[in-house]
Amino acid sequence: MRDGVTDVDFLVPRMREGKTIVYLNPLGVYAQGLLSLNFLIAEPIPAVAVYRSRIVVQIPCPERYAIHKLIVAQRRSGTARLMP
């Protein structure tokens, strides 16, 4: 968030090498395709988000999240490795 504006990144599973940016017609936005996103979002677990009252959401299971982070970290290059 900067200057009161929130940025939202749209991500989609990328099924094969090639297109990394895809247009999501129903939403009218472009999304970044990630090769390992299918692995990350498979078998989600329920969790509670605190907002006014509780909201039940689906999140990646911790094991898959950790492995996904290891995969993504190996693919980063240069200064992108230093960014949080």
PDB file of N, CA, C and O in Angstrom:
ATOM      1  N   MET A   1       0.853  -1.172   0.000  1.00  0.00           N
ATOM      2  CA  MET A   1       0.000   0.000   0.000  1.00  0.00           C
ATOM      3  C   MET A   1       0.893   1.227   0.000  1.00  0.00           C
ATOM      4  O   MET A   1       1.836   1.317   0.787  1.00  0.00           O
ATOM      5  N   ARG A   2       0.601   2.157  -0.869  1.00  0.00           N
ATOM      6  CA  ARG A   2       1.348   3.410  -0.916  1.00  0.00           C
ATOM      7  C   ARG A   2       0.378   4.562  -1.150  1.00  0.00           C
ATOM      8  O   ARG A   2      -0.509   4.477  -2.000  1.00  0.00           O
ATOM      9  N   ASP A   3       0.549   5.604  -0.413  1.00  0.00           N
ATOM     10  CA  ASP A   3      -0.300   6.796  -0.554  1.00  0.00           C
ATOM     11  C   ASP A   3      -1.782   6.460  -0.491  1.00  0.00           C
ATOM     12  O   ASP A   3      -2.584   7.070  -1.198  1.00  0.00           O
ATOM     13  N   GLY A   4      -2.161   5.490   0.352  1.00  0.00           N
ATOM     14  CA  GLY A   4      -3.562   5.125   0.496  1.00  0.00           C
ATOM     15  C   GLY A   4      -4.119   4.294  -0.636  1.00  0.00           C
ATOM     16  O   GLY A   4      -5.324   4.045  -0.680  1.00  0.00           O
ATOM     17  N   VAL A   5      -3.260   3.853  -1.567  1.00  0.00           N
ATOM     18  CA  VAL A   5      -3.702   3.050  -2.705  1.00  0.00           C
ATOM     19  C   VAL A   5      -3.171   1.622  -2.540  1.00  0.00           C
ATOM     20  O   VAL A   5      -1.988   1.416  -2.269  1.00  0.00           O
ATOM     21  N   THR A   6      -4.044   0.666  -2.702  1.00  0.00           N
ATOM     22  CA  THR A   6      -3.657  -0.729  -2.590  1.00  0.00           C
ATOM     23  C   THR A   6      -3.461  -1.324  -3.975  1.00  0.00           C
ATOM     24  O   THR A   6      -4.327  -1.186  -4.840  1.00  0.00           O
ATOM     25  N   ASP A   7      -2.326  -1.986  -4.190  1.00  0.00           N
ATOM     26  CA  ASP A   7      -2.059  -2.678  -5.436  1.00  0.00           C
ATOM     27  C   ASP A   7      -2.493  -4.129  -5.301  1.00  0.00           C
ATOM     28  O   ASP A   7      -2.272  -4.752  -4.263  1.00  0.00           O
ATOM     29  N   VAL A   8      -3.108  -4.666  -6.346  1.00  0.00           N
ATOM     30  CA  VAL A   8      -3.524  -6.066  -6.358  1.00  0.00           C
ATOM     31  C   VAL A   8      -2.865  -6.744  -7.545  1.00  0.00           C
ATOM     32  O   VAL A   8      -3.004  -6.295  -8.682  1.00  0.00           O
ATOM     33  N   ASP A   9      -2.150  -7.823  -7.277  1.00  0.00           N
ATOM     34  CA  ASP A   9      -1.543  -8.612  -8.340  1.00  0.00           C
ATOM     35  C   ASP A   9      -2.436  -9.811  -8.616  1.00  0.00           C
ATOM     36  O   ASP A   9      -2.821 -10.526  -7.690  1.00  0.00           O
ATOM     37  N   PHE A  10      -2.765 -10.035  -9.871  1.00  0.00           N
ATOM     38  CA  PHE A  10      -3.560 -11.191 -10.265  1.00  0.00           C
ATOM     39  C   PHE A  10      -2.617 -12.275 -10.763  1.00  0.00           C
ATOM     40  O   PHE A  10      -1.778 -12.033 -11.630  1.00  0.00           O
ATOM     41  N   LEU A  11      -2.762 -13.471 -10.208  1.00  0.00           N
ATOM     42  CA  LEU A  11      -1.933 -14.609 -10.583  1.00  0.00           C
ATOM     43  C   LEU A  11      -2.810 -15.736 -11.087  1.00  0.00           C
ATOM     44  O   LEU A  11      -3.914 -15.948 -10.584  1.00  0.00           O
ATOM     45  N   VAL A  12      -2.318 -16.459 -12.085  1.00  0.00           N
ATOM     46  CA  VAL A  12      -3.025 -17.623 -12.617  1.00  0.00           C
ATOM     47  C   VAL A  12      -2.020 -18.752 -12.797  1.00  0.00           C
ATOM     48  O   VAL A  12      -0.831 -18.492 -12.984  1.00  0.00           O
ATOM     49  N   PRO A  13      -2.474 -19.999 -12.744  1.00  0.00           N
ATOM     50  CA  PRO A  13      -1.560 -21.109 -13.020  1.00  0.00           C
ATOM     51  C   PRO A  13      -1.096 -21.058 -14.474  1.00  0.00           C
ATOM     52  O   PRO A  13      -1.895 -20.813 -15.378  1.00  0.00           O
ATOM     53  N   ARG A  14       0.183 -21.288 -14.693  1.00  0.00           N
ATOM     54  CA  ARG A  14       0.718 -21.354 -16.060  1.00  0.00           C
ATOM     55  C   ARG A  14       0.933 -22.823 -16.379  1.00  0.00           C
ATOM     56  O   ARG A  14       1.713 -23.502 -15.711  1.00  0.00           O
ATOM     57  N   MET A  15       0.251 -23.307 -17.386  1.00  0.00           N
ATOM     58  CA  MET A  15       0.254 -24.732 -17.695  1.00  0.00           C
ATOM     59  C   MET A  15       1.486 -25.188 -18.468  1.00  0.00           C
ATOM     60  O   MET A  15       1.854 -26.361 -18.408  1.00  0.00           O
ATOM     61  N   ARG A  16       2.122 -24.278 -19.188  1.00  0.00           N
ATOM     62  CA  ARG A  16       3.291 -24.662 -19.988  1.00  0.00           C
ATOM     63  C   ARG A  16       4.174 -23.443 -20.181  1.00  0.00           C
ATOM     64  O   ARG A  16       3.771 -22.315 -19.898  1.00  0.00           O
ATOM     65  N   GLU A  17       5.386 -23.685 -20.668  1.00  0.00           N
ATOM     66  CA  GLU A  17       6.294 -22.572 -20.971  1.00  0.00           C
ATOM     67  C   GLU A  17       5.661 -21.719 -22.068  1.00  0.00           C
ATOM     68  O   GLU A  17       4.909 -22.224 -22.901  1.00  0.00           O
ATOM     69  N   GLY A  18       5.954 -20.486 -22.061  1.00  0.00           N
ATOM     70  CA  GLY A  18       5.403 -19.608 -23.093  1.00  0.00           C
ATOM     71  C   GLY A  18       4.778 -18.377 -22.482  1.00  0.00           C
ATOM     72  O   GLY A  18       5.461 -17.594 -21.821  1.00  0.00           O
ATOM     73  N   LYS A  19       3.486 -18.196 -22.696  1.00  0.00           N
ATOM     74  CA  LYS A  19       2.792 -16.988 -22.236  1.00  0.00           C
ATOM     75  C   LYS A  19       2.914 -16.836 -20.724  1.00  0.00           C
ATOM     76  O   LYS A  19       2.554 -17.735 -19.965  1.00  0.00           O
ATOM     77  N   THR A  20       3.421 -15.695 -20.305  1.00  0.00           N
ATOM     78  CA  THR A  20       3.500 -15.437 -18.874  1.00  0.00           C
ATOM     79  C   THR A  20       2.450 -14.423 -18.429  1.00  0.00           C
ATOM     80  O   THR A  20       2.110 -14.351 -17.248  1.00  0.00           O
ATOM     81  N   ILE A  21       1.941 -13.645 -19.373  1.00  0.00           N
ATOM     82  CA  ILE A  21       0.889 -12.669 -19.072  1.00  0.00           C
ATOM     83  C   ILE A  21      -0.357 -13.071 -19.859  1.00  0.00           C
ATOM     84  O   ILE A  21      -0.299 -13.264 -21.073  1.00  0.00           O
ATOM     85  N   VAL A  22      -1.469 -13.193 -19.163  1.00  0.00           N
ATOM     86  CA  VAL A  22      -2.717 -13.560 -19.828  1.00  0.00           C
ATOM     87  C   VAL A  22      -3.799 -12.539 -19.472  1.00  0.00           C
ATOM     88  O   VAL A  22      -3.784 -11.949 -18.391  1.00  0.00           O
ATOM     89  N   TYR A  23      -4.718 -12.346 -20.382  1.00  0.00           N
ATOM     90  CA  TYR A  23      -5.829 -11.428 -20.149  1.00  0.00           C
ATOM     91  C   TYR A  23      -7.011 -12.218 -19.611  1.00  0.00           C
ATOM     92  O   TYR A  23      -7.429 -13.205 -20.216  1.00  0.00           O
ATOM     93  N   LEU A  24      -7.550 -11.787 -18.478  1.00  0.00           N
ATOM     94  CA  LEU A  24      -8.732 -12.424 -17.885  1.00  0.00           C
ATOM     95  C   LEU A  24      -9.947 -11.605 -18.299  1.00  0.00           C
ATOM     96  O   LEU A  24     -10.293 -10.617 -17.651  1.00  0.00           O
ATOM     97  N   ASN A  25     -10.578 -12.018 -19.366  1.00  0.00           N
ATOM     98  CA  ASN A  25     -11.684 -11.271 -19.952  1.00  0.00           C
ATOM     99  C   ASN A  25     -12.818 -10.979 -18.971  1.00  0.00           C
ATOM    100  O   ASN A  25     -13.291  -9.843 -18.931  1.00  0.00           O
ATOM    101  N   PRO A  26     -13.279 -11.957 -18.175  1.00  0.00           N
ATOM    102  CA  PRO A  26     -14.395 -11.663 -17.253  1.00  0.00           C
ATOM    103  C   PRO A  26     -14.079 -10.557 -16.238  1.00  0.00           C
ATOM    104  O   PRO A  26     -14.975  -9.839 -15.796  1.00  0.00           O
ATOM    105  N   LEU A  27     -12.790 -10.427 -15.871  1.00  0.00           N
ATOM    106  CA  LEU A  27     -12.402  -9.409 -14.894  1.00  0.00           C
ATOM    107  C   LEU A  27     -11.864  -8.139 -15.545  1.00  0.00           C
ATOM    108  O   LEU A  27     -11.780  -7.091 -14.904  1.00  0.00           O
ATOM    109  N   GLY A  28     -11.501  -8.240 -16.823  1.00  0.00           N
ATOM    110  CA  GLY A  28     -10.948  -7.094 -17.522  1.00  0.00           C
ATOM    111  C   GLY A  28      -9.559  -6.711 -17.044  1.00  0.00           C
ATOM    112  O   GLY A  28      -9.206  -5.532 -17.047  1.00  0.00           O
ATOM    113  N   VAL A  29      -8.760  -7.701 -16.630  1.00  0.00           N
ATOM    114  CA  VAL A  29      -7.412  -7.438 -16.116  1.00  0.00           C
ATOM    115  C   VAL A  29      -6.421  -8.412 -16.730  1.00  0.00           C
ATOM    116  O   VAL A  29      -6.806  -9.441 -17.286  1.00  0.00           O
ATOM    117  N   TYR A  30      -5.146  -8.076 -16.625  1.00  0.00           N
ATOM    118  CA  TYR A  30      -4.081  -8.982 -17.018  1.00  0.00           C
ATOM    119  C   TYR A  30      -3.557  -9.681 -15.773  1.00  0.00           C
ATOM    120  O   TYR A  30      -3.539  -9.102 -14.687  1.00  0.00           O
ATOM    121  N   ALA A  31      -3.131 -10.932 -15.936  1.00  0.00           N
ATOM    122  CA  ALA A  31      -2.631 -11.713 -14.809  1.00  0.00           C
ATOM    123  C   ALA A  31      -1.290 -12.343 -15.167  1.00  0.00           C
ATOM    124  O   ALA A  31      -1.023 -12.658 -16.327  1.00  0.00           O
ATOM    125  N   GLN A  32      -0.460 -12.519 -14.155  1.00  0.00           N
ATOM    126  CA  GLN A  32       0.838 -13.156 -14.313  1.00  0.00           C
ATOM    127  C   GLN A  32       0.674 -14.661 -14.147  1.00  0.00           C
ATOM    128  O   GLN A  32       0.091 -15.114 -13.162  1.00  0.00           O
ATOM    129  N   GLY A  33       1.174 -15.433 -15.089  1.00  0.00           N
ATOM    130  CA  GLY A  33       1.118 -16.888 -14.993  1.00  0.00           C
ATOM    131  C   GLY A  33       2.319 -17.441 -14.251  1.00  0.00           C
ATOM    132  O   GLY A  33       3.456 -17.086 -14.562  1.00  0.00           O
ATOM    133  N   LEU A  34       2.084 -18.306 -13.273  1.00  0.00           N
ATOM    134  CA  LEU A  34       3.160 -18.924 -12.501  1.00  0.00           C
ATOM    135  C   LEU A  34       3.130 -20.435 -12.684  1.00  0.00           C
ATOM    136  O   LEU A  34       2.083 -21.066 -12.533  1.00  0.00           O
ATOM    137  N   LEU A  35       4.290 -21.015 -13.011  1.00  0.00           N
ATOM    138  CA  LEU A  35       4.353 -22.450 -13.282  1.00  0.00           C
ATOM    139  C   LEU A  35       3.983 -23.314 -12.083  1.00  0.00           C
ATOM    140  O   LEU A  35       3.325 -24.339 -12.259  1.00  0.00           O
ATOM    141  N   SER A  36       4.374 -22.944 -10.898  1.00  0.00           N
ATOM    142  CA  SER A  36       4.145 -23.808  -9.731  1.00  0.00           C
ATOM    143  C   SER A  36       2.891 -23.440  -8.943  1.00  0.00           C
ATOM    144  O   SER A  36       2.685 -23.956  -7.845  1.00  0.00           O
ATOM    145  N   LEU A  37       2.057 -22.563  -9.478  1.00  0.00           N
ATOM    146  CA  LEU A  37       0.866 -22.139  -8.744  1.00  0.00           C
ATOM    147  C   LEU A  37      -0.139 -23.275  -8.555  1.00  0.00           C
ATOM    148  O   LEU A  37      -0.805 -23.342  -7.522  1.00  0.00           O
ATOM    149  N   ASN A  38      -0.256 -24.163  -9.533  1.00  0.00           N
ATOM    150  CA  ASN A  38      -1.157 -25.319  -9.374  1.00  0.00           C
ATOM    151  C   ASN A  38      -0.806 -26.133  -8.144  1.00  0.00           C
ATOM    152  O   ASN A  38      -1.684 -26.546  -7.386  1.00  0.00           O
ATOM    153  N   PHE A  39       0.491 -26.362  -7.951  1.00  0.00           N
ATOM    154  CA  PHE A  39       0.950 -27.115  -6.778  1.00  0.00           C
ATOM    155  C   PHE A  39       0.568 -26.385  -5.500  1.00  0.00           C
ATOM    156  O   PHE A  39       0.105 -27.008  -4.545  1.00  0.00           O
ATOM    157  N   LEU A  40       0.758 -25.073  -5.473  1.00  0.00           N
ATOM    158  CA  LEU A  40       0.488 -24.291  -4.266  1.00  0.00           C
ATOM    159  C   LEU A  40      -0.984 -24.321  -3.872  1.00  0.00           C
ATOM    160  O   LEU A  40      -1.299 -24.458  -2.689  1.00  0.00           O
ATOM    161  N   ILE A  41      -1.885 -24.196  -4.833  1.00  0.00           N
ATOM    162  CA  ILE A  41      -3.300 -24.056  -4.487  1.00  0.00           C
ATOM    163  C   ILE A  41      -4.044 -25.390  -4.387  1.00  0.00           C
ATOM    164  O   ILE A  41      -5.227 -25.410  -4.049  1.00  0.00           O
ATOM    165  N   ALA A  42      -3.369 -26.495  -4.676  1.00  0.00           N
ATOM    166  CA  ALA A  42      -4.018 -27.807  -4.528  1.00  0.00           C
ATOM    167  C   ALA A  42      -4.197 -28.118  -3.046  1.00  0.00           C
ATOM    168  O   ALA A  42      -3.349 -27.754  -2.231  1.00  0.00           O
ATOM    169  N   GLU A  43      -5.266 -28.772  -2.699  1.00  0.00           N
ATOM    170  CA  GLU A  43      -5.562 -29.210  -1.328  1.00  0.00           C
ATOM    171  C   GLU A  43      -5.495 -28.082  -0.296  1.00  0.00           C
ATOM    172  O   GLU A  43      -4.737 -28.185   0.669  1.00  0.00           O
ATOM    173  N   PRO A  44      -6.277 -26.999  -0.476  1.00  0.00           N
ATOM    174  CA  PRO A  44      -6.257 -25.901   0.499  1.00  0.00           C
ATOM    175  C   PRO A  44      -6.876 -26.328   1.830  1.00  0.00           C
ATOM    176  O   PRO A  44      -7.611 -27.313   1.906  1.00  0.00           O
ATOM    177  N   ILE A  45      -6.562 -25.567   2.866  1.00  0.00           N
ATOM    178  CA  ILE A  45      -7.123 -25.841   4.191  1.00  0.00           C
ATOM    179  C   ILE A  45      -7.939 -24.625   4.638  1.00  0.00           C
ATOM    180  O   ILE A  45      -7.645 -23.502   4.229  1.00  0.00           O
ATOM    181  N   PRO A  46      -8.968 -24.841   5.478  1.00  0.00           N
ATOM    182  CA  PRO A  46      -9.742 -23.700   5.975  1.00  0.00           C
ATOM    183  C   PRO A  46      -8.973 -22.953   7.061  1.00  0.00           C
ATOM    184  O   PRO A  46      -8.236 -23.554   7.843  1.00  0.00           O
ATOM    185  N   ALA A  47      -9.155 -21.639   7.096  1.00  0.00           N
ATOM    186  CA  ALA A  47      -8.547 -20.803   8.130  1.00  0.00           C
ATOM    187  C   ALA A  47      -9.506 -19.655   8.427  1.00  0.00           C
ATOM    188  O   ALA A  47     -10.435 -19.399   7.662  1.00  0.00           O
ATOM    189  N   VAL A  48      -9.278 -18.977   9.526  1.00  0.00           N
ATOM    190  CA  VAL A  48     -10.138 -17.861   9.908  1.00  0.00           C
ATOM    191  C   VAL A  48      -9.376 -16.558   9.746  1.00  0.00           C
ATOM    192  O   VAL A  48      -8.278 -16.406  10.281  1.00  0.00           O
ATOM    193  N   ALA A  49      -9.950 -15.626   9.016  1.00  0.00           N
ATOM    194  CA  ALA A  49      -9.397 -14.279   8.876  1.00  0.00           C
ATOM    195  C   ALA A  49     -10.174 -13.364   9.816  1.00  0.00           C
ATOM    196  O   ALA A  49     -11.403 -13.417   9.871  1.00  0.00           O
ATOM    197  N   VAL A  50      -9.463 -12.539  10.543  1.00  0.00           N
ATOM    198  CA  VAL A  50     -10.112 -11.648  11.496  1.00  0.00           C
ATOM    199  C   VAL A  50     -10.421 -10.325  10.804  1.00  0.00           C
ATOM    200  O   VAL A  50      -9.518  -9.587  10.410  1.00  0.00           O
ATOM    201  N   TYR A  51     -11.704 -10.042  10.666  1.00  0.00           N
ATOM    202  CA  TYR A  51     -12.169  -8.781  10.094  1.00  0.00           C
ATOM    203  C   TYR A  51     -13.570  -8.546  10.632  1.00  0.00           C
ATOM    204  O   TYR A  51     -14.512  -9.239  10.246  1.00  0.00           O
ATOM    205  N   ARG A  52     -13.709  -7.583  11.510  1.00  0.00           N
ATOM    206  CA  ARG A  52     -14.970  -7.307  12.204  1.00  0.00           C
ATOM    207  C   ARG A  52     -15.433  -8.565  12.923  1.00  0.00           C
ATOM    208  O   ARG A  52     -15.253  -8.700  14.133  1.00  0.00           O
ATOM    209  N   SER A  53     -16.023  -9.475  12.181  1.00  0.00           N
ATOM    210  CA  SER A  53     -16.297 -10.796  12.747  1.00  0.00           C
ATOM    211  C   SER A  53     -15.419 -11.763  11.964  1.00  0.00           C
ATOM    212  O   SER A  53     -14.714 -11.356  11.041  1.00  0.00           O
ATOM    213  N   ARG A  54     -15.457 -13.010  12.321  1.00  0.00           N
ATOM    214  CA  ARG A  54     -14.566 -13.958  11.646  1.00  0.00           C
ATOM    215  C   ARG A  54     -15.060 -14.289  10.239  1.00  0.00           C
ATOM    216  O   ARG A  54     -16.262 -14.316   9.976  1.00  0.00           O
ATOM    217  N   ILE A  55     -14.115 -14.539   9.350  1.00  0.00           N
ATOM    218  CA  ILE A  55     -14.400 -14.944   7.987  1.00  0.00           C
ATOM    219  C   ILE A  55     -13.599 -16.209   7.717  1.00  0.00           C
ATOM    220  O   ILE A  55     -12.386 -16.230   7.929  1.00  0.00           O
ATOM    221  N   VAL A  56     -14.253 -17.250   7.259  1.00  0.00           N
ATOM    222  CA  VAL A  56     -13.554 -18.488   6.932  1.00  0.00           C
ATOM    223  C   VAL A  56     -13.067 -18.391   5.493  1.00  0.00           C
ATOM    224  O   VAL A  56     -13.842 -18.118   4.576  1.00  0.00           O
ATOM    225  N   VAL A  57     -11.760 -18.621   5.310  1.00  0.00           N
ATOM    226  CA  VAL A  57     -11.132 -18.554   3.992  1.00  0.00           C
ATOM    227  C   VAL A  57     -10.369 -19.848   3.731  1.00  0.00           C
ATOM    228  O   VAL A  57     -10.125 -20.631   4.649  1.00  0.00           O
ATOM    229  N   GLN A  58      -9.999 -20.063   2.483  1.00  0.00           N
ATOM    230  CA  GLN A  58      -9.172 -21.203   2.104  1.00  0.00           C
ATOM    231  C   GLN A  58      -7.751 -20.702   1.869  1.00  0.00           C
ATOM    232  O   GLN A  58      -7.550 -19.717   1.158  1.00  0.00           O
ATOM    233  N   ILE A  59      -6.761 -21.375   2.465  1.00  0.00           N
ATOM    234  CA  ILE A  59      -5.354 -21.002   2.274  1.00  0.00           C
ATOM    235  C   ILE A  59      -4.553 -22.238   1.877  1.00  0.00           C
ATOM    236  O   ILE A  59      -4.984 -23.364   2.122  1.00  0.00           O
ATOM    237  N   PRO A  60      -3.386 -22.029   1.263  1.00  0.00           N
ATOM    238  CA  PRO A  60      -2.539 -23.183   0.937  1.00  0.00           C
ATOM    239  C   PRO A  60      -2.068 -23.869   2.217  1.00  0.00           C
ATOM    240  O   PRO A  60      -1.857 -23.207   3.234  1.00  0.00           O
ATOM    241  N   CYS A  61      -1.904 -25.189   2.172  1.00  0.00           N
ATOM    242  CA  CYS A  61      -1.376 -25.866   3.356  1.00  0.00           C
ATOM    243  C   CYS A  61       0.089 -25.460   3.528  1.00  0.00           C
ATOM    244  O   CYS A  61       0.790 -25.249   2.539  1.00  0.00           O
ATOM    245  N   PRO A  62       0.553 -25.351   4.764  1.00  0.00           N
ATOM    246  CA  PRO A  62       1.899 -24.829   5.048  1.00  0.00           C
ATOM    247  C   PRO A  62       3.022 -25.581   4.324  1.00  0.00           C
ATOM    248  O   PRO A  62       3.995 -24.964   3.891  1.00  0.00           O
ATOM    249  N   GLU A  63       2.896 -26.896   4.191  1.00  0.00           N
ATOM    250  CA  GLU A  63       3.950 -27.669   3.531  1.00  0.00           C
ATOM    251  C   GLU A  63       4.084 -27.255   2.067  1.00  0.00           C
ATOM    252  O   GLU A  63       5.194 -27.069   1.567  1.00  0.00           O
ATOM    253  N   ARG A  64       2.958 -27.115   1.392  1.00  0.00           N
ATOM    254  CA  ARG A  64       2.972 -26.720  -0.015  1.00  0.00           C
ATOM    255  C   ARG A  64       3.492 -25.287  -0.164  1.00  0.00           C
ATOM    256  O   ARG A  64       4.221 -24.982  -1.108  1.00  0.00           O
ATOM    257  N   TYR A  65       3.117 -24.416   0.768  1.00  0.00           N
ATOM    258  CA  TYR A  65       3.582 -23.032   0.717  1.00  0.00           C
ATOM    259  C   TYR A  65       5.104 -22.976   0.843  1.00  0.00           C
ATOM    260  O   TYR A  65       5.760 -22.253   0.093  1.00  0.00           O
ATOM    261  N   ALA A  66       5.661 -23.722   1.770  1.00  0.00           N
ATOM    262  CA  ALA A  66       7.112 -23.737   1.971  1.00  0.00           C
ATOM    263  C   ALA A  66       7.834 -24.249   0.724  1.00  0.00           C
ATOM    264  O   ALA A  66       8.828 -23.659   0.299  1.00  0.00           O
ATOM    265  N   ILE A  67       7.346 -25.329   0.141  1.00  0.00           N
ATOM    266  CA  ILE A  67       7.973 -25.880  -1.065  1.00  0.00           C
ATOM    267  C   ILE A  67       7.846 -24.894  -2.222  1.00  0.00           C
ATOM    268  O   ILE A  67       8.794 -24.700  -2.983  1.00  0.00           O
ATOM    269  N   HIS A  68       6.675 -24.270  -2.355  1.00  0.00           N
ATOM    270  CA  HIS A  68       6.469 -23.276  -3.410  1.00  0.00           C
ATOM    271  C   HIS A  68       7.473 -22.138  -3.265  1.00  0.00           C
ATOM    272  O   HIS A  68       8.047 -21.701  -4.263  1.00  0.00           O
ATOM    273  N   LYS A  69       7.699 -21.648  -2.049  1.00  0.00           N
ATOM    274  CA  LYS A  69       8.657 -20.561  -1.822  1.00  0.00           C
ATOM    275  C   LYS A  69      10.068 -20.990  -2.219  1.00  0.00           C
ATOM    276  O   LYS A  69      10.815 -20.187  -2.778  1.00  0.00           O
ATOM    277  N   LEU A  70      10.444 -22.233  -1.943  1.00  0.00           N
ATOM    278  CA  LEU A  70      11.765 -22.729  -2.350  1.00  0.00           C
ATOM    279  C   LEU A  70      11.891 -22.759  -3.868  1.00  0.00           C
ATOM    280  O   LEU A  70      12.934 -22.394  -4.411  1.00  0.00           O
ATOM    281  N   ILE A  71      10.835 -23.192  -4.556  1.00  0.00           N
ATOM    282  CA  ILE A  71      10.840 -23.239  -6.022  1.00  0.00           C
ATOM    283  C   ILE A  71      10.963 -21.833  -6.596  1.00  0.00           C
ATOM    284  O   ILE A  71      11.783 -21.590  -7.481  1.00  0.00           O
ATOM    285  N   VAL A  72      10.157 -20.918  -6.098  1.00  0.00           N
ATOM    286  CA  VAL A  72      10.147 -19.549  -6.611  1.00  0.00           C
ATOM    287  C   VAL A  72      11.491 -18.863  -6.336  1.00  0.00           C
ATOM    288  O   VAL A  72      11.994 -18.133  -7.190  1.00  0.00           O
ATOM    289  N   ALA A  73      12.074 -19.088  -5.164  1.00  0.00           N
ATOM    290  CA  ALA A  73      13.348 -18.459  -4.813  1.00  0.00           C
ATOM    291  C   ALA A  73      14.456 -18.876  -5.769  1.00  0.00           C
ATOM    292  O   ALA A  73      15.325 -18.066  -6.091  1.00  0.00           O
ATOM    293  N   GLN A  74      14.445 -20.117  -6.227  1.00  0.00           N
ATOM    294  CA  GLN A  74      15.467 -20.593  -7.156  1.00  0.00           C
ATOM    295  C   GLN A  74      15.337 -19.932  -8.519  1.00  0.00           C
ATOM    296  O   GLN A  74      16.329 -19.794  -9.235  1.00  0.00           O
ATOM    297  N   ARG A  75      14.142 -19.527  -8.883  1.00  0.00           N
ATOM    298  CA  ARG A  75      13.912 -18.930 -10.207  1.00  0.00           C
ATOM    299  C   ARG A  75      14.176 -17.441 -10.237  1.00  0.00           C
ATOM    300  O   ARG A  75      14.256 -16.856 -11.316  1.00  0.00           O
ATOM    301  N   ARG A  76      14.313 -16.808  -9.076  1.00  0.00           N
ATOM    302  CA  ARG A  76      14.584 -15.371  -9.039  1.00  0.00           C
ATOM    303  C   ARG A  76      16.022 -15.108  -9.432  1.00  0.00           C
ATOM    304  O   ARG A  76      16.900 -15.953  -9.258  1.00  0.00           O
ATOM    305  N   SER A  77      16.243 -13.922  -9.965  1.00  0.00           N
ATOM    306  CA  SER A  77      17.601 -13.565 -10.357  1.00  0.00           C
ATOM    307  C   SER A  77      17.933 -12.160  -9.868  1.00  0.00           C
ATOM    308  O   SER A  77      17.038 -11.344  -9.648  1.00  0.00           O
ATOM    309  N   GLY A  78      19.201 -11.887  -9.702  1.00  0.00           N
ATOM    310  CA  GLY A  78      19.684 -10.560  -9.369  1.00  0.00           C
ATOM    311  C   GLY A  78      19.043  -9.942  -8.153  1.00  0.00           C
ATOM    312  O   GLY A  78      18.943 -10.577  -7.103  1.00  0.00           O
ATOM    313  N   THR A  79      18.601  -8.682  -8.294  1.00  0.00           N
ATOM    314  CA  THR A  79      18.058  -7.928  -7.170  1.00  0.00           C
ATOM    315  C   THR A  79      16.723  -8.464  -6.704  1.00  0.00           C
ATOM    316  O   THR A  79      16.321  -8.191  -5.573  1.00  0.00           O
ATOM    317  N   ALA A  80      16.014  -9.224  -7.539  1.00  0.00           N
ATOM    318  CA  ALA A  80      14.722  -9.764  -7.131  1.00  0.00           C
ATOM    319  C   ALA A  80      14.875 -10.724  -5.953  1.00  0.00           C
ATOM    320  O   ALA A  80      13.929 -10.908  -5.188  1.00  0.00           O
ATOM    321  N   ARG A  81      16.038 -11.333  -5.794  1.00  0.00           N
ATOM    322  CA  ARG A  81      16.281 -12.244  -4.661  1.00  0.00           C
ATOM    323  C   ARG A  81      16.320 -11.485  -3.340  1.00  0.00           C
ATOM    324  O   ARG A  81      16.063 -12.067  -2.286  1.00  0.00           O
ATOM    325  N   LEU A  82      16.633 -10.210  -3.385  1.00  0.00           N
ATOM    326  CA  LEU A  82      16.760  -9.420  -2.175  1.00  0.00           C
ATOM    327  C   LEU A  82      15.447  -8.831  -1.692  1.00  0.00           C
ATOM    328  O   LEU A  82      15.352  -8.367  -0.555  1.00  0.00           O
ATOM    329  N   MET A  83      14.440  -8.847  -2.541  1.00  0.00           N
ATOM    330  CA  MET A  83      13.151  -8.248  -2.192  1.00  0.00           C
ATOM    331  C   MET A  83      12.345  -9.191  -1.303  1.00  0.00           C
ATOM    332  O   MET A  83      12.382 -10.404  -1.509  1.00  0.00           O
ATOM    333  N   PRO A  84      11.620  -8.664  -0.325  1.00  0.00           N
ATOM    334  CA  PRO A  84      10.825  -9.526   0.572  1.00  0.00           C
ATOM    335  C   PRO A  84       9.646 -10.155  -0.133  1.00  0.00           C
ATOM    336  O   PRO A  84       8.886 -10.902   0.483  1.00  0.00           O
TER     337      PRO A  84
END
